């Protein structure tokens, strides 16, 4: 079924890396709001839409947006949002709407992440969840809160967090910043669902790829998850990123999942615009609101 966990986990199975808070990642914390996306291929207002096919059927879309910077604890953060939604035809079988919002420290260090899910199958039980992740850089701790429809916390769990780990949405955008001409392989530490794990992206080939949004020179990357040298992943996953286009849009995602296959291709791409003045800053206790 089409859902955000299906996309972000790509059939991965992850295990904890360890719980020692020994080091702090290096981050340029003194950046102004106008500088937060400097040297990034994306900026405020960028939009990518990918059409999704599941088991060969047109199932819906993925919408990615780069958000305006937000100041939290007096530090400006990058912001990302993804909406995963089934299309009109597919909703006769399964209706889903998942949203993920991430605010990430400079250097792609996780800070806040919120996931809301609504799954309504033709047969079976409706599933609804609202989960908030708050990352504590000083304590190397993550607070995962599950919330009711009114936004009130009904359950909370603390988990160990490696402070150089990013959230899954931050990891996807970080993949777009790397140089795959010089580097054949890269590793990114990621945190999801009380687990820290490694995402490895290995360059397989450079190809010409045609998608609904146009024709691009692309790098094909094989994605895998590792604990040490041990492969943890079930199924296969690839992404294609435009490497000559200076904005490096995400062109295609393909993954084998528990049942069938998942393919998403870029159909719309809107370039963002750099800020000309700082956005209004929320209070120091800013928390992501439900979309």
N, C-alpha and C positions, 0 to 999 in steps of 0.2 A: 504494500500500500504506500501511497505517496505521503510522506511526512518528513518533518525536519530531522528527527533522529535518524531516519533512513538515509537522509542526505549527509548529515554531519558525521555520523559514525561510519558510513560506508562499509558496514558489516565488520567493523573492528571489534576485537576483544582486547581490553586493556587491563594491565595490572599495575599496582602502585610502584613508584620508583624508590620511595623512602621518605622519611619524615624529618630529616635534620634541617634546621634553619641556620645554615652555616655561612651562607654568602648572600649578598644583595646584588641584584643585577645593576649594571651601569645604565643610567637613564638620563637624558638631557631634560631635567625637570624644570629648568628656568625658561623654557620656550614661551613666547607669547602666543596668543590664540592664532594670530595671522601666520605664525611660523610652524604650527603643529603638523601641517602636511608638507612642509618643505622637503624636497628631495624624494617625495613619494610620487608614484605614477598616478595617484588619484587624489581628489580633493573634495571639499564640500559640494554636495549636489550631484555627484556622479550617480548614474543609474544603469544597472545591467539587468536585462530580463532574459532568462533562459527558458525555452520551451522544454517540457519534460515528457518523455515517453517511458512507460512502465510496461514491461512484458509486451512491447510492440504497439501498445495503445497510447494515443495522445491522452495524457493524464492531467496536465495542469502546467504550472509555471513556477519559477523561482525569481523573485525580485530582490535585487541587492541595491542598497542605497548607502552612500557615504554621508554621514551626518555632520552638522556643524560642531565644532569643538565645544566641550563642556568643562567648566572648572569644578573640580571635586577635591576637597581638602587643599584648596589653593593651587592646584596643579591642573593645567589644561590637558584634556584627554582627547584622543581620537574617538570617533563614534561610527558604528556600523549597524546596519539593520538588514535582516532578510525576512521575506515573506514567502512561505510555501503554501500554495493553494491549488486545490483541484479545479479542473475546468467544468463547464456546465454539463457536458456529456458524461464525464467520468463520475460526477456527483450522483448519477443514478445508481451507481454501484457502491461508491464510497466517497463521502464528503469530508474533506480535511482542510483545516486552516491552522498553520503553525507560524509563529513569529519569534524571531530571536533578535535581541538588541544587546550590543556590547559597547561598553566604554573602556578604552584600553590606554594605559599609560604609554608615553613615548618609549620606543624600544619594543613595543608589542608585549608589554607585561599586563596581565589581566587585572582588572579593577572591579568591574560590575558586569554581570550578564543576566539577562532575563529571558526566559523561554515560556511561551504560552502555547497550548495545544488544544485543539478541538477536533475529535475524530468521530464521525457518525457513519457507521457501516449500514448497508442495506439490511443485513441481519446481524444480530448480536448487540453487544452493550456499547453505549456511547462512552467515550473516554475524554475527559477534560482535565487539564493540569496547568498550573501556573507556578513556575519555580524561579526563584531569585538566587543568584550567587553573588556573595560579597567577599572579596579577597582582601585579606589583611597582610600587608607587606611586612609589618613589624613582627608579627607572630607566626608567619608562614602558615596561615590558617585560612580555610574557606568556610563561610557560613552559608549553607544551602537551606533556603526557606521555601516551604510549600504553602501557597496562599489560597484562600477561598475566593469566590467570585467578587467579593467586596475589597479584596486586596489585603485582608487580615491574615497574618501568619498563623497557620494551624499545625505546622510541624517544622522542626528545624534540626539540622544535622551539621556537626562540625567535622571537617576532614582536613588532613594534612595537604599542604600545597607547596610545591617547589616554586619559589618566587620568580624564577625566570621562565615559568610556563605561561603561555597565553591561553585564551579561550579559543574555541574552535573557529569562531568567526574571524577573530584576529589572525589566526593561523592561515586561513584562506587568503586574506589580504596580504599577509607577509609573503606568501608564496609569489605574489605578483611583483615584489620588490627585488627579487634575487636575480643574479646574473647566471643564466644557464649556459651561456657560451663558454665562460671561463670555468664554471663549476659543474661537474657531472652529477654530483649528489649533494643534498643538503638535509640537515636534520633540524626539526623544530619540536620543542617540548610543549605539550598541550595538556590542559586539564579539562576533564569532563566527568560528571557524575561520580564524584568522590575519588577519582583516579588521576594520576599523572602518568603520561606515556609519551613515547617518541614517535613523531611522524617523519618518515623518510621519503623524500621526493627524489627519484632517480631519473635522469635524462635518458630517454630511449632513442629519440630521433628528432630531427627537424623536418617539418612537412609543410606543404601548402594545404590549408584547410579552408573549405568553403562552408559557411554557415549562413542562416537567413540574414544575419547582419552584414555579411560581406565575405571577401576572400582575404585571408591573412597568412603570413608566414608564422608558423606556430612551433613551439616546442612541446613534445609529448612527454609527460612525466608519469612514471609509475609510482603510486603511493603505497607505502607499507608502514605497519606499526611494529615497533621492536621494544623488547625489554632486554637490555644488554645486546647480545647477539642473537637472541631467540625471537623468531618471527611469531607475532601474536595474532596476526590478521587471518580472518576467514573470508575467502573470496578475493577477487582482484579489483583494483580500482586505478583509473587513470584520469588525468586532467590535461587539457591543452590550453596553453597561454600564448598570446601573441607576443613575440619577442622583439620584432622590429618596430611595431607601433609603440611610440613613447609612453602610452597609457597602459600598455600591457593588459588589455582586458582578458577576462576569463572566457574562453571560447566554447569549451565542451567539457562535460563530466561524464564518465562512464564507469559503472560499477556493477559487479556481480553481488547480489544480495541473497538472503536466505531463500527467497522465492523469486526466481526470474532475474531480470536485468533492468538497470536504471540508466537512462541516457538523457542528458540535458544539453541543449545547444543554444548559443547566443542568438537572440532574435532582435534585440534592441540594445543600443548603447548610447548613452548621453554623457558627454564629458562634463565634469564639474567646473566650478568657477572659484578661483582663489578669493578669500575674504578681503574686503577693502577696509573693514573696520571690525573691531572685536565684537562678538556676540554678547548678549547679556548673560551674566554668570549666575547660575542658580545658587542656592544657599550651600554652605559647607556640608550640610547633611543630605545633599542631593541623592536621590535614589531613582532608578529607572522606573517610569510609570508604565502601566499597561497600555499597549497601543490600541 
